[in-house]
Amino acid sequence: MKLTNKLLNQLARRLEPYLQRSNPVAPLTFHAGTFKDFEPQPFDTYSHLLVYLTNAWCFACMRAIAEWVAEIPLVVQKKQKIDGKLEWVKQEEHSLIDLISRPNPDNSWTEVVNDWVVSLLAAGDGYILYAEEDKELWHCQSDWVKVKINEFGQIEQYHISNRGQKFNFESTHVIHARLSNPVSNYYGLPPARVIRQTILTQLYLSGYIGDYFRNNALPGTTFSTDQKLTAGQKKEIFKEIQRLFVGEGKAHRTAILELGTKLDRLAHNIKDLMPVELYKMLREEIIAAYGLTNIMISVMEDASYANAKIARRVFVENRGLPTLRLLESALNLRLTPLFGDDIRLHFNRSAIPALQEDENEKAIRIGTLYHDKLVITLNEARTALGYDPDDEGDEYFQGPASSPFGALNYRGAENPLMTPVRAVEENIGLNPLLNRENQWWNQPPEIKRRYAHHTRIIRLQKTYEKLMREYFAKQRDRIVENLSKVTSGGRLLSRLYWFSRDDEIVSKNADAVIDLIFENEQLQISTLPLIEKIIRENGAAAVKEISAAMVFDMTSPEVEIMLEAFKNRIKNINNITYETIKEILKEGYDEGIGLDEIERRIRNKFTEFSKVRSKRIAQTEMNGIVNGAHKQGHKQVGVTHKQWLPSYLPTSRDTHIAAGDLPPIPIDEPFPVGGALLDFPGDPAGPVEEVVNCHCTYKPIVMTELSYSDNGHKNKTLTLKEGELTHV
């Protein structure tokens, strides 16, 4: 050791008793000493740790941050491949979990983290030692640790010295978190170092006030006399005053002054000695240095519920989350690599109350998305609010914003049939206290038919949509499995190989990835039972609407033709899927990407299919199947004419609205809708621009009298009366 270093160390030891007596954090203003073979600290660490014990505001700030961090759950995550993507998945069982749950025999993980963060904030560095042989984690006081670097300036070891014992730890077994320090690459810079003048000012001010009380709360008091006193007399008077009046228990006693002695007070009263504004300024500087707000350390000046919430969130975003990221990086740099390269420790942000949405605000937001904007289903809303799914909740809100009634506000009121709809919109299904004149049975038949049809479609759509989601999930797995069979060594060949490729080559590979014949068979196996059931039930309902005595004939040639048309239409579903897969393969060949990326894109596309396409298919198919079944049932029972009945939804096409103004037509003639001819709304033979997402229906009409026997009862006749089908 150099002579200058020896002299500085000796000077520091000789000054230490004096500094400790006059100022417990005196080394904040003085540092001397170096350490052989180790990187010297830029300041005295122990004195900064003492700040936690000597300054109330520093104590409150460090404690608030440390206790907040210690409350956040630390979870173990493992990197796993899910749906072609690498994601971090929480582990329920792992040796690292056992280590954190019991870091050592003496301390819990909460205690270790609390001490770790306090050391980090007080000294700028926080250390946790990992004893690999014993599988234990121990907090290490910052002033015990010195950093040893190699010739490249990298941390090689940590030297631990305490109570005469010395240890050297490899850097891989010391979890070192440090605050940013522009003047050192090895030691952190604590906030106390930056605000040391503020801390010392408050310390001196507190000492000054303390002296006031130690001197009987009479600062600057003098006793004087006209007589000349000897040294002995002065000493005796001073001793007697000390005995009689000094100390808080002797305050306000009556003094008897002798020998012409006079008492003079040279200082102000206690109120003048309490500089409130100065105290407040010092407090604000300290709180700001630690990145906190007054509310976080229980200073409730001007506090309210609203600004308390804001203050907590400001703390979390500006100080809490950066601290969590710092600790995570330290843990994942040193500790988790000892347990595997695919493991990490992660503070669970979802457990932070300040980051969670207020329950009332969340309920309003989710309710708006469901009820007003119609972008989520009932079950999605229930799940977001923490409730269990409802059996009938996989559908969008069907209230005023989207029901056939509420939609009329969107379409104007030129059609006279729209006028009574407004009453239904305001009452039917929405207001339990209905006026008698607005009861369901008092509504016009076309409104009741439209509403009943829409409700039926929504109910069936849910079932069909679930079926399509299940089919797409299985189809996705089949395509991903086939994908590897057309790759070279599990990877797609590069673009160089396909330099001379043509559409025939791409189509050949697409055929191997998705077998259209097989997929159409699987789709029919999945959907036909439900389609046949819907046709049977709705055809029977249409027949029963006219006569309970008649039975719907499911084996009718016309029913079979209609069923075959729906079979052919659902094949278009896989045709679109085929073209989509073909396009993804083309992009893969052009970009020269590998199997993993191709698979990821395919999975993403099927995720879109499940969420969007399944619903659109269900809406289209259900409306066509139900209307087709009704048309066949009505025709079998003798209905002669039909009239288009628009849904009047916000999404209704202008051509469909116009079709509702046309007069009735024979039941076997097609509706002229736009430039297309549709046998019924949702006709599978119609163009997609007129059938996709259609919710229209039609009204059956008997234009000529028809007699029939109803279970042996007297003959009845059906006829047209004011546009509705009525028994007369």
Buried (B, 14 or more C-beta within 10 A) or exposed (E): EEEEBEEBBEEBEEBBEEBBEEBBBBBBBBBBEBBEEBBBBBBBBBBBBBBBEBBEBBBBBBBBBBBBBBEBEBBBBBEEEEBBEEEBEEBEEBEBBEBBEEBBEEBBBBBBBBBBBBBBBBBBBBBBBBEEEEEBBBBBBBBBBBBBBEEEEEBBBBBBBEEEEEEEBEBEBBBBBBBEBEEBEBBBBBBBBEBBEBBBBBBEBBEEBEEBEEBBBBBEBEBEBEEEEEEEEEEEBEEEBEEEBBBEEEEEEEEEEEEEBEEEEEEEEEEEBEEEEEBEBBBBBBBBBBBBBBBBBEBEEEBEEEBBBEBBBBBBEEBBBEBBEBBBEBBBBBBBEEBEEEBBBBBEBEEBEBBEEEEEEBBEEBEEBBBEEBEBBBBBBBBBEEEEEEEEBBBBBBBBBBBBBBBBBEBEEEBEBBEBBBBBBBBBBBEEEBEEEBEEEBBBEBBBBBBEBBBBBBEBBBBBBEBBBEBBEEBBEBBBEBBBEBBEEEEBBBBEEBEEBEEEEBBEBBBEBBBBEEBBEBBBEBBBEBBBEBBBBBBBBBBBBBBEBBEBBBEBEBBEEBBEBBBEBBEEBBEEBBEBBBBBBBEBBEEBBBBBBBBBBBBBBBBEBBEEBBBBBBBBBBBBBBBBBBBBBBBBBBBBBBBBBBBBBBEBBEBBBBBBEEEBBEBEEBBBBBEBBBBBBBBBBBBEEBBBBBBBBBBBBBBEEBEBEBEEEEEBEBBBEEBBBEEE
